[in-house]
Amino acid sequence: MKIRSSKAKWIAVCFVLPALIIYTVFQIIPLIGAFYFSLSDWNGLAGSPITFVGLDNFKRIFEDAGFILSLKNMAKMVILSVLFHTPIALLMAVAIQGKTKGAKFFKAVYFVPTVFPLTAVGLLWYFIFMPNGSLNTILTNIGLEKLAVPWLVENATAMNTIIFVNIWAGVGYYMVILLAGLTTISTDVYEAAAIDGATPVKRFFYITVPLLKPIIKMCILMDIIGSVKVFDLVFVMTEGGPNGLTNLPTTLMYQEAFKYDHYGVGSAIGIIILLICLAGTILSEVVTSKKEES
């Protein structure tokens, strides 16, 4: 028996080892490198001197008004994405799950935006929202010239426009996840509730939502982390402009590291993004666990 158990252990190690090596090479080592460079002053060019500066990069970041603005933009992105993504996706999933004509068609239509990469989605909406884009052209042709504004340039609309596109692009993804969760709920539960006189609204709030809590929790976690890491959408639509108005920590990290050759500062911003993701995950876990206990 001992020989068999030892063989089983070695077989398990052989299966796990390739994935562990890949994870170490592409995740652990770069993470350690990011920590090291965040404490150093380096321009990112091979052969250039690397000077240890301690926490100076972090101090420099938090003294920068542009970084503080990017944090505010990120907070707005996370809050609005969480408020709209999962609720809208849940309502869409419930509507499709019901006996609705053309449910398969609408399911495919809603999921289509998630199939395209965010760079393509960003370019699509960029041409819609640009000053001479299709949206302003339509508004002008129907006599609503006053509503035609440079959506990606105005202070009042630039960030909100990007957040709208991010919400639009992600709803279908969460809808499919929640739709899969709905299939696990037995129809007998709904039938019993209907016999007891429960309306569709009551069945939604007292059966669907409670039974989908674990999946909703997972969607919120994924939404928080995904919103913090948004880069390509902003980069394609505005590149963080105008004048850093729509910058997120991710786009600012790219600019510092690869545009201004401040690799240490860029690495420090990357570490801050990592810590924000960890904090958001822990916070959401604490909040949802408290709700479940109550």
C-alpha distance (Angstrom), angle and dihedral (degrees) to the residues before:
residue distance angle dihedral
M1 . . .
K2 3.81 . .
I3 3.83 90.7 .
R4 3.80 91.1 51.5
S5 3.80 92.9 47.8
S6 3.80 92.0 49.5
K7 3.80 90.5 49.5
A8 3.80 90.0 49.9
K9 3.81 89.9 51.7
W10 3.81 92.0 51.1
I11 3.80 90.8 47.7
A12 3.81 89.7 51.2
V13 3.81 90.3 48.8
C14 3.81 90.9 50.6
F15 3.80 90.3 53.0
V16 3.81 94.4 46.2
L17 3.82 98.1 40.5
P18 3.85 98.6 74.1
A19 3.81 92.1 50.7
L20 3.82 90.3 44.7
I21 3.81 91.5 51.9
I22 3.81 92.3 48.8
Y23 3.82 91.3 46.9
T24 3.81 91.4 48.9
V25 3.81 94.1 48.0
F26 3.81 97.2 44.8
Q27 3.83 101.6 30.6
I28 3.81 115.6 19.0
I29 3.82 99.1 39.7
P30 3.86 94.4 45.7
L31 3.81 89.1 47.4
I32 3.80 91.5 52.7
G33 3.81 88.9 46.5
A34 3.81 90.8 51.5
F35 3.81 90.7 52.8
Y36 3.80 90.0 49.6
F37 3.81 95.7 48.1
S38 3.83 91.8 44.3
L39 3.80 86.9 66.4
S40 3.79 93.3 47.0
D41 3.79 140.9 70.1
W42 3.81 110.3 -126.5
N43 3.80 135.7 145.4
G44 3.81 94.1 -143.5
L45 3.81 95.6 -113.1
A46 3.81 119.2 126.9
G47 3.79 111.7 -111.1
S48 3.81 94.0 23.2
P49 3.81 116.3 124.8
I50 3.80 118.1 -97.4
T51 3.80 113.3 -144.8
F52 3.80 121.4 -163.3
V53 3.82 109.2 -129.8
G54 3.80 102.2 165.7
L55 3.81 114.4 -147.1
D56 3.81 94.9 -14.7
N57 3.82 91.7 108.0
F58 3.81 91.5 55.4
K59 3.80 91.1 46.4
R60 3.79 90.2 50.2
I61 3.80 91.3 50.1
F62 3.80 96.7 52.3
E63 3.80 90.6 46.7
D64 3.81 89.9 56.3
A65 3.81 114.3 96.6
G66 3.80 89.9 -155.1
F67 3.81 91.5 60.2
I68 3.81 92.1 48.2
L69 3.81 88.5 52.2
S70 3.80 90.3 50.0
L71 3.82 89.7 53.0
K72 3.81 90.1 51.9
N73 3.82 90.1 49.6
M74 3.80 90.3 49.2
A75 3.81 92.2 49.5
K76 3.80 89.9 50.6
M77 3.80 90.5 48.2
V78 3.82 92.8 50.4
I79 3.81 96.1 45.0
L80 3.81 96.2 47.2
S81 3.82 93.1 42.1
V82 3.81 91.7 52.6
L83 3.82 91.7 45.0
F84 3.82 94.0 51.6
H85 3.81 109.9 23.3
T86 3.80 102.1 63.8
P87 3.85 99.3 33.2
I88 3.81 93.2 49.5
A89 3.81 91.4 42.5
L90 3.81 90.7 50.4
L91 3.80 93.1 50.7
M92 3.80 90.4 48.1
A93 3.81 91.5 48.2
V94 3.81 92.1 50.3
A95 3.81 91.1 48.0
I96 3.80 92.3 50.6
Q97 3.81 93.0 43.2
G98 3.79 89.8 57.2
K99 3.76 123.1 81.3
T100 3.78 95.5 -84.3
K101 3.79 124.7 152.9
G102 3.79 112.0 -111.4
A103 3.81 93.1 15.1
K104 3.81 92.2 146.0
F105 3.79 91.3 50.7
F106 3.80 93.4 50.8
K107 3.80 90.6 44.6
A108 3.81 89.6 56.6
V109 3.81 93.4 44.1
Y110 3.80 93.5 50.5
F111 3.81 91.9 47.7
V112 3.82 95.9 47.8
P113 3.86 95.9 85.6
T114 3.81 90.7 58.9
V115 3.80 91.5 55.8
F116 3.79 92.8 63.8
P117 3.81 120.2 73.6
L118 3.80 115.3 -107.5
T119 3.80 90.3 -113.9
A120 3.81 89.9 62.5
V121 3.81 91.2 44.0
G122 3.80 90.2 49.7
L123 3.79 92.5 50.9
L124 3.81 91.0 47.9
W125 3.80 93.0 53.5
Y126 3.80 92.2 39.7
F127 3.80 90.0 63.1
I128 3.81 89.1 46.8
F129 3.81 95.9 50.1
M130 3.81 100.7 34.9
P131 3.87 114.7 114.8
N132 3.81 92.1 -99.9
G133 3.79 93.5 31.8
S134 3.76 130.1 128.0
L135 3.83 95.6 -92.8
N136 3.80 94.9 56.1
T137 3.81 90.1 42.1
I138 3.81 91.2 54.9
L139 3.81 92.3 45.9
T140 3.80 90.7 50.3
N141 3.80 94.0 47.6
I142 3.80 93.2 51.9
G143 3.78 93.0 48.8
L144 3.79 100.0 -100.7
E145 3.80 97.3 117.3
K146 3.81 91.3 143.5
L147 3.81 90.2 65.0
A148 3.81 92.7 51.8
V149 3.80 104.8 99.7
P150 3.82 134.4 154.2
W151 3.80 92.5 -94.0
L152 3.81 96.6 -169.7
V153 3.80 95.5 44.1
E154 3.81 106.4 42.7
N155 3.80 115.4 93.2
A156 3.80 91.6 -133.6
T157 3.81 96.8 51.0
A158 3.83 110.3 25.4
M159 3.81 100.2 83.8
N160 3.80 93.8 33.5
T161 3.80 89.8 54.5
I162 3.81 92.1 53.7
I163 3.81 91.2 47.6
F164 3.81 89.8 51.0
V165 3.81 90.6 53.3
N166 3.80 91.2 47.5
I167 3.80 90.9 52.3
W168 3.81 92.1 46.2
A169 3.80 92.0 50.4
G170 3.80 95.5 49.0
V171 3.79 104.9 41.8
G172 3.81 94.1 82.5
Y173 3.80 92.2 53.0
Y174 3.79 93.9 54.8
M175 3.79 90.2 41.5
V176 3.80 91.0 61.4
I177 3.81 91.6 48.6
L178 3.80 91.9 50.6
L179 3.79 91.2 43.2
A180 3.80 88.8 57.1
G181 3.80 88.3 51.0
L182 3.79 91.8 51.5
T183 3.81 90.9 57.5
T184 3.83 89.0 62.5
I185 3.81 92.4 60.5
S186 3.80 111.0 92.7
T187 3.78 116.4 -122.1
D188 3.82 87.9 -138.0
V189 3.81 89.0 73.0
Y190 3.80 91.7 55.9
E191 3.80 92.4 44.0
A192 3.80 91.7 51.7
A193 3.80 90.7 49.0
A194 3.81 91.1 48.9
I195 3.81 90.6 51.7
D196 3.81 88.7 52.5
G197 3.80 88.6 55.0
A198 3.81 100.1 -103.2
T199 3.80 112.5 159.3
P200 3.85 120.7 -133.6
V201 3.81 89.3 -102.9
K202 3.81 92.2 53.5
R203 3.80 91.3 45.3
F204 3.81 88.2 53.4
F205 3.81 95.9 50.6
Y206 3.81 99.0 35.3
I207 3.81 101.3 36.9
T208 3.79 113.2 16.2
V209 3.80 100.0 42.3
P210 3.86 96.9 43.4
L211 3.81 93.1 47.0
L212 3.80 91.2 47.6
K213 3.82 94.9 49.0
P214 3.84 95.4 109.4
I215 3.81 91.5 50.3
I216 3.82 92.9 43.8
K217 3.81 88.3 50.8
M218 3.80 90.2 51.8
C219 3.82 91.1 49.0
I220 3.80 91.3 51.6
L221 3.81 91.5 49.9
M222 3.80 91.5 49.2
D223 3.81 90.5 45.9
I224 3.81 93.5 52.4
I225 3.80 93.8 49.0
G226 3.80 93.0 41.7
S227 3.82 93.4 49.7
V228 3.81 92.0 49.4
K229 3.81 90.2 52.0
V230 3.82 97.9 46.8
F231 3.80 108.4 133.9
D232 3.80 115.9 134.2
L233 3.81 95.1 55.8
V234 3.82 93.4 55.1
F235 3.79 93.4 39.1
V236 3.81 93.1 53.8
M237 3.80 96.8 42.9
T238 3.82 102.8 41.1
E239 3.85 109.9 -12.2
G240 3.79 85.3 -129.7
G241 3.80 93.5 -58.2
P242 2.87 163.4 164.8
N243 3.81 90.2 72.5
G244 3.80 92.7 -34.7
L245 3.81 93.0 -54.5
T246 3.83 94.1 134.4
N247 3.79 98.7 32.1
L248 3.78 119.0 137.4
P249 3.82 123.2 -166.7
T250 3.81 88.1 -101.0
T251 3.81 94.8 55.6
L252 3.80 90.9 41.9
M253 3.80 89.2 51.8
Y254 3.81 90.0 53.5
Q255 3.79 92.6 48.2
E256 3.80 94.7 48.6
A257 3.81 94.5 46.1
F258 3.80 103.2 38.2
K259 3.80 106.5 17.9
Y260 3.79 102.2 39.7
D261 3.85 96.6 24.7
H262 3.81 92.7 -124.3
Y263 3.80 94.3 138.1
G264 3.79 94.2 164.2
V265 3.80 92.4 53.0
G266 3.81 90.8 46.7
S267 3.81 90.7 51.0
A268 3.81 90.1 49.6
I269 3.81 90.5 53.5
G270 3.82 88.5 49.7
I271 3.80 90.3 54.3
I272 3.80 90.2 49.8
I273 3.82 90.0 51.5
L274 3.81 88.9 51.9
L275 3.80 91.6 50.7
I276 3.82 91.0 47.9
C277 3.82 90.4 52.9
L278 3.81 90.8 49.8
A279 3.81 92.0 47.1
G280 3.81 92.2 48.0
T281 3.80 91.5 49.3
I282 3.80 93.6 49.1
L283 3.81 92.4 45.2
S284 3.79 93.6 50.7
E285 3.83 90.0 47.2
V286 3.81 90.9 52.7
V287 3.81 93.8 46.3
T288 3.80 95.5 47.3
S289 3.81 93.4 44.1
K290 3.81 90.6 52.5
K291 3.80 90.6 51.1
E292 3.82 90.6 50.2
E293 3.83 91.6 50.1
S294 3.79 92.0 49.8
